C-alpha cells in the first residue's frame, strides 16, 4: 500500500485529488473524494440514477476509458497526446488511478491548456499544438468526452509545444456505436473537436454566455 497521509495533493478537482507518487516522481495518483460517487448519483437525472453508484466513480470511469478498443492497438503513437495509464493501486487514502505525470523540459509539472490560454492567449505555438492534437484524434480514433482545456496539459518536446490529455477519456454518447465501428467513431470525434473549439473560444472571450 502506498502511504499518502503526509503528502499534499498538487491538484484538486470537483471529484478527485491528484498526488505525486512518493516513489515515482513521474507518476500521478488520482483519488476520488470519499462519498462523491453517492452525491453524484443523487444529483443525477432520474434515468441516470438507475445506474450503480460505481458508475459515477471517476477512477472506474477512467479505467473503462483506457480499456477502449483504440487503446488496445499496439502502437506507441497512441500515447503522443495521452497520459499513460498504469492501473489501479491501493493507497492509505483509498484506491487510486495511477497515470503518467506530465512534466515540461525543466521538470516542472505541466500547466493546463486553460492556464496557458488565460496567460498567453492563442499563440501561434499553441494553435499548432491544437492542430497536432486534432490530427492525432482523427488518426487514432481514441474516444473522449468533452475535450476541456483544464483536462489537457501543455508540455514541450524538441522546441515544440505538445498537448496531453490527462482526464476525460471515454464515450459521452448514450448509444455505444462509436465504440464498435470506425465510421461512428470518426463522426463522434469530429463533434468533440468542434465542441473543443467552442470551449476554447468561450475561455478566450472571458466566458461570456454558454459555450455549449
Secondary structure, DSSP 8 states (H G I E B T S, - for coil): -B--TT---SEE-SSEEEEE-SS-TTEEEEEE-TTHHHHHHHHS-TTGGGS-GGGG-HHHHHHHHHTSGGGGS--GGGGTTB--EEEEEEETTEEEEEEE--B-TTS-B-EEHHHHHHHH-S-HHHHHHHHHHHHHHHHH---BS---GGGEEEEEETTEEEEEE-S-BS--SSS-HHHH-HHHHHHHHHHHHHHHHHHHHHHHTTS-S---
